[in-house]
Each structure stands twice: as C-alpha cells, then as structure tokens.
Amino acid sequence: MLDWSPWFRLTLSVLATWRVSHLISQEDGPFDVIVRLRDRAGDGVLGKLMDCPYCLSLWIAAPLALLLARTPGAWCVAWLAISGGSSLLEKFSRPRREPAPLEINPTIPILEGAYDDVLLRPETRDDDELHP
C-alpha cells in the first residue's frame, strides 16, 4: 500500500475519513449499532463529538495522515488536508436548504416619537450661521 501514489493515498484517506465520520455522526449503522452508541454517549463530550462530522474528521484523519507523512510537520499538513477534504465532502453531500422567504408585515404600527430622535433628525442650518 505504501507504493501507491501520494495523491491516491490522499484521495483514499479523505474518502475513508468522510465515510467513517459521516457514518458515526449521521447514520444509524448496521443493526443500529451506531445510534445505540450515540444514545449511550449522551450529552457528554463523547456524545457531542459523535454528533459533529467536522469534529470527528479531525480525530479520524490523525492516524490516516501517517500514510502520507514522514516528518511531524508533514504529518500536521496531511492531517489538516485530510480533515479539510472530508469536511468539504460533508458540506457538499448535504442537501441545499433554500432560505425562508422574507415576510413583510405592513400592519406593524409606527411608534409615536420614533422620528423625534436627535441623532436621526437632519439638522437645518441657516447660511448666516455658517458664515459670520
């Protein structure tokens, strides 16, 4: 496996990271194993981690970065690249939500005195005051 192209290893690492993080955070898993683990984790740190595919991708990408890097600096770059690629796949795999239509309510009453504010009222000056 180490004789594969670095680009191929990067692609496989990104796809594997996305698949595992998506499985843990969004799916029930085979025989509902994953959903039972998420229920058991509750609202603690582990439970919150299991609900976030972006957070999970950081943890899952860490060991996979060892397939790409030989030095600690290269490992950090590979780790973030794999997690970033997984995050992009997660973002693109979600259905696009249309923004809610803006509702304009013409029945909102105008508040009395709302336009009496000194900061909002334009100041008028006479020409005589400007040039003494």
LINSUL-V295672 format. One record per residue. N is the residue number from 1. PSI is psi in degrees with one decimal (999 if undefined). Layout:
n: {N,N}
psi: {PSI,PSI}
//
This chain:
n: {1,2,3,4,5,6,7,8,9,10,11,12,13,14,15,16,17,18,19,20,21,22,23,24,25,26,27,28,29,30,31,32,33,34,35,36,37,38,39,40,41,42,43,44,45,46,47,48,49,50,51,52,53,54,55,56,57,58,59,60,61,62,63,64,65,66,67,68,69,70,71,72,73,74,75,76,77,78,79,80,81,82,83,84,85,86,87,88,89,90,91,92,93,94,95,96,97,98,99,100,101,102,103,104,105,106,107,108,109,110,111,112,113,114,115,116,117,118,119,120,121,122,123,124,125,126,127,128,129,130,131,132}
psi: {-28.5,-11.7,2.3,158.6,143.4,-34.0,-37.3,-41.7,-39.4,-44.7,-45.8,-39.2,-42.3,-46.1,-42.4,-41.1,-44.8,-43.7,-44.9,-43.1,-36.6,-41.4,-46.2,-39.3,-26.3,-17.5,165.4,-24.7,169.3,133.2,28.0,27.4,-44.9,-42.5,-33.6,-37.3,-41.3,-40.3,-41.0,-33.0,-27.5,-145.9,12.8,-169.4,-45.0,-39.2,-41.7,-35.6,-39.5,-13.1,-9.4,107.2,-28.5,-39.5,-43.5,-35.7,-31.4,-44.0,-36.9,-33.2,-23.2,-52.5,-29.4,-25.1,-21.8,-21.9,-19.4,-21.8,149.6,-22.1,159.8,-37.6,-43.5,-33.3,-42.5,-43.3,-44.2,-40.0,-48.0,-34.3,-42.7,-45.8,-40.6,-42.7,-39.6,-39.8,-38.9,-43.6,-39.5,-42.8,-42.4,-20.1,-14.7,145.4,143.0,128.4,130.8,139.9,147.7,140.0,142.1,126.2,127.1,125.3,101.6,-4.2,6.5,124.0,147.4,126.7,136.4,136.5,1.7,-25.7,10.8,3.6,134.8,-35.7,-25.8,-19.0,129.0,139.2,134.7,137.8,148.3,152.0,-27.8,-33.2,-29.3,-32.8,92.9,999}
//
